[in-house]
């Protein structure tokens, strides 16, 4: 089991990685609250709310055509764009 201190260090490492992204990279989030949460945690990188842009797949395809790398951050709730995938038994 991972200790609380190790878990906190992991979170700090991830936040540092997000802050060190290339200017060409973009962070994809579901909506406004997700964008605000990143800002509260000190992440001031370019983000795009996929709910406002027609969903995850159109946004990702558009960015791929532009040659941009995207980091997808979702919280796996019922409105999550990943849930657009069909479910399989």
C-alpha angles and dihedrals in degrees: 000000000000118000122238090246092053091047091051090049090051090052091050090049092052092048090050090052091051091050090050095055119130115263088244092059121090133201115226116209132172101241152332096296091054091051090049091049091054090050091051089053090053099258106140098167123127111283134183126204106224093198088065094046102054099274139301100295099054090047094048092047092050092050091047090054088053090050093242126145117230131202110207115211115182133160098216097237125146094273091050114132089225086068087072086085114099114250119241128201 
